Amino acid sequence: MDYDARRRGCRNLTDSQRELAGQLAVRAEALWREAGMDGREGLSVAGAVALAAVQLGLQLPASRS
């Protein structure tokens, strides 16, 4: 699931939106791969993206100035 090679329609995103989309893709791919390891049932790609979005939404910024 090489997100950067297949990504379409991102020309209208701001730099921060593009960065967030990249973080979401990386997190979702890791969750999707991890869920399918060791013969586990696994996650659908859509499920992995949804879970990654929730996880990214719950993360607090590293520092606030």
C-alpha positions in Angstrom: 0.0 0.0 0.0 2.4 2.6 -1.3 0.4 5.8 -0.6 2.7 8.3 -2.1 2.9 6.4 -5.4 -0.8 6.1 -5.8 -2.1 9.3 -4.2 -4.4 11.3 -6.4 -6.3 14.5 -5.9 -4.0 16.1 -3.4 -3.1 19.1 -5.5 -5.7 21.3 -3.7 -4.4 20.5 -0.2 -2.5 22.9 1.9 1.0 21.9 3.1 -0.4 21.1 6.6 -3.3 19.1 5.1 -0.8 17.2 2.9 1.4 16.4 5.9 -1.6 15.2 7.9 -2.7 13.0 5.0 0.8 11.5 4.9 0.8 10.8 8.6 -2.6 9.2 8.3 -1.5 7.0 5.5 1.6 5.8 7.3 -0.3 5.1 10.5 -3.1 3.3 8.6 -0.6 1.1 6.7 1.2 0.1 9.9 -2.1 -0.8 11.6 -3.3 -2.7 8.6 -0.1 -4.7 8.4 0.1 -5.3 12.1 -3.5 -6.6 12.3 -2.8 -9.2 9.6 0.3 -10.6 11.2 0.5 -14.0 12.9 -2.6 -15.3 11.2 -4.9 -12.8 13.0 -8.2 -11.8 11.4 -6.9 -8.4 10.3 -8.5 -5.1 9.4 -9.9 -3.8 6.2 -8.0 -0.9 4.7 -11.0 1.3 5.4 -11.0 0.1 9.0 -7.3 0.8 9.3 -7.8 4.3 8.0 -10.7 5.0 10.4 -8.7 3.7 13.4 -5.6 5.7 12.4 -7.8 8.8 12.1 -9.1 8.3 15.6 -5.6 7.7 17.0 -4.2 10.8 15.3 -7.2 12.8 16.6 -6.6 11.7 20.2 -2.9 12.6 20.1 -1.9 15.7 22.1 0.7 18.1 20.6 4.2 17.4 21.9 4.5 20.9 23.3 2.4 24.1 23.4 4.1 27.5 23.3 
